[in-house]
Amino acid sequence: MKKQLFIAGMLFLLVAQSCSSNDELSSQNDQPKKEVDNRLTSDSKTLSGYIKNQLTISTKIKDLLDQEKGADFSMIQTGLEKVKTVDDLKMLYKNANVKNIDQLITLYQELNSNTQTFVGSNPDFYSKYKEDERLSLLTNEIDSQLDASNIFGTARANCQANFATASRRCMRNYLMSMTVAVVGGTISFGAGAVIAGAAATAVMIACNSDAESDYHTCMNGKNS
């Protein structure tokens, strides 16, 4: 079931990220107002600063999700395919008993705002490098910063080490999902960007759930 949800979430993400500013998702009524952190915007003009900001925001999203003890994540994952506007997403989150709705949506917007800043500030990134080279640079920077961040701690026991590795992989895939627009230089706007963020988050939830399940299975096997 989790693998089916993962695949459904990823397919939805790819569709949502292909939306342009002319798409029906981008109506002005569906764009929540927010103030962009000027420091984050400035830092996002460099590749290292951009990935650093995306990692910081993604970690905040993960921390908020960890607080959602009563949320029905299965409802979110299965309901995303019907979401067309930010109001639809808010209603889905509300019905799924998510508490930090506005904070999550604001963070999705910040992820996209940082991407817009980087794309708009780095024409040489697109004229100098081919698409596969841009992807390689992006991936290497993500891996480098994840290795340096130590946000998953250092584990010695096999079960803990495997869990830390799996959790790192979940965050890596999430970052790749939320930065892949940089490779082609095309970005989503308005509601499309928010919904894309929600879809990628649903994928991360499923991934982390699998990692946690594998961890408990491993620990139970050791204790039996």
N, C-alpha and C positions, 0 to 999 in steps of 0.2 A: 504493500500500500504506500509506504513512504517513497519507494522508488518511482511509483506512478505519479505521486504528488510532485516529486522533484522534477520529473520530465515535463509535467504540465506547467509547472511554474517557470521553467526555463523557456519553454516554447512561448508562453505568454510574454515573458520579458523581452524576447527577441522581437515580437510583434510590436510591443509598446515602445521600444527604443527606436523603431523605424518611423515613428510618427513625426511629421514635420510641423512647423508653426502654422500651417494652413489646415491642419487636421481638425476634425470636429472636437477633439479632446482639448483644444487650446482656447476655448471660449473664455472671455474675460471673467465671466461670472464664476468660473471654476478655478481661478487662481488666487489662493489665499495670500494675503499681504504679509510680507516679512521684511526685516531689515537684515542686510548682508553684513557680516563681520568684515570690516575693511582690511584688517590684518590678514585674515584668511584669503581674501581676494588678492591681496598683494603677493602673498607667498605662493599662490597658485599659478603665478606667471612662469615659474620654473618647474621642470619635471619633478625634481626632488621635493620641492615645496608643495606641489600639487598632490603627489602621492602621500606625503606626510599629512596634509589636510584631510584627504579622503580616508586615510587610516584612522585619524583622530575622530572624525565624524562617524565612521562605521563602528568604531569601538563604543561610542556613545549610544548608537542604535542598539548594539548588542547588549549594553548595560541596561537600557530601558526594557528590552525584551526579557531580560533575566528577572526584572521586577514584576512582569506580567504573569503572576502565578495562577491566576484564575482565567486567563484568556483561552479561548477555544481556537487553537492554531489550525486545526483540521478544517474548521469552518472557513477560516481566512483563505487557506490554500485552495479549497474547492470553490469558493465564492468569487475569487479574483477574476475569473473569465467573464463574469457579468458586470464588472466594474467599468464604467465609461467616464465618470467624472470624479472629481475630488469629493463631492458630496456623497457619491456612491461608496467611495472608499471609507469615508467617515462613518457612514451607516453600517457598512460591513464590520468595521472595527468595533463600533458600539454594540452591535448584536453579538459579536464574539467576545464581549466583555473586556475589551482593551481599554486601559485607563489613560495611557499617555498618548492619546490620539494626536493632539495638536503638536506636541513635541516631535513625534515621529515624522509627521508631514513636513514640519519645518526643517528637520534634518535631511529628508529626501531632497528638499529644495536646495539646501546648502551643497549637497553632493553635486547636483546639476549646475549650480551657480559656479562652483569651482571648475567644473569641466568647461563651461562657457568661457571663463576667464583664461584658462590655459589655451584653448583652441584659438581664441581671439588674439592672444598675446604672442603666439609662436608660429608665424607664417613660415619661418625657416625650417621648422620641424616637419612641415609637409612638402616643402620644395627640395630639401636636402636629402630626406630619407624616403625610401619606398615603404609601402604599407607593412610588409613583413618585417622590415627593420624597425619601424615604429612600434610594432607589437613586441618585438624582442626587447627594445629599450624599456618599454612600459613594464613588461613582465620581470625583467631583471631588477628594475627599481623597486617593484612591489616585493619581490623575494628578499632583496637586500634589507629593506626597511622592516619587514616582518621578522627577519633573523635578528636584527638589531634591537627590536622593540621589547622582546622577552615578555610580551603580554600574556603568553600562555604558560610562563614559568618554566622551571627546569625539573623534569621528572626522571627518577632513576628506575623505579619499578616498571616492569614491562607494561602492565595495564595502564598505568599513569602516563608512561611515555607514548603509548599508542594513542591514548586519548588526547594528549597535547598535540601530537602530530595531526590527528584527524581534525581537531579544532582549528589548528593553523591552516589546514587545507580548506576548511569551510570559509575562513576569513579571506584567504587568498582568492578563492573562487568568487566570493562576494565583491571583493575589490576589482577583480577582472571584469565582472558584470557591470559594475558601476563606473568603470573607466574605459570600457571598450569603445565608446563613442569617440575617444581621443584618436584612436588609430585611423579611422576614416575621416575625422574632422567634421562629422555630422552629429548634431545633438538634438535632443527633444526639448520642447518648451512647455510651459504651463502644466496642465493636468497630465499630459503625456509623460512628463519627467517624473512627476510625483507617483503615478501609477507604476511606472517602470521601477522606481525605487521600492515600492511596496511588493512588486513581483519578485525582485531580486532578494528582498528580505524574507519572503516566504520560502524561497529556495534555501536560504541560509538556515532558517528555522528547521527545515526538514533534514538538512545536512547535520546540524548540531544535535538533533534528536537521534539520528542514527549513531553519531559518535558517542553520545551518552549511553544509548542502549548497548552498544558494543562494549563500553567500559564496564557496565554493570554485569554483563554476561561474562566478561573476562574475570572480574572480581569474584563472582559467584562460583566460577569454575575453580578458582584458586582455593576458595574456602570450603569446597565440598570434599 
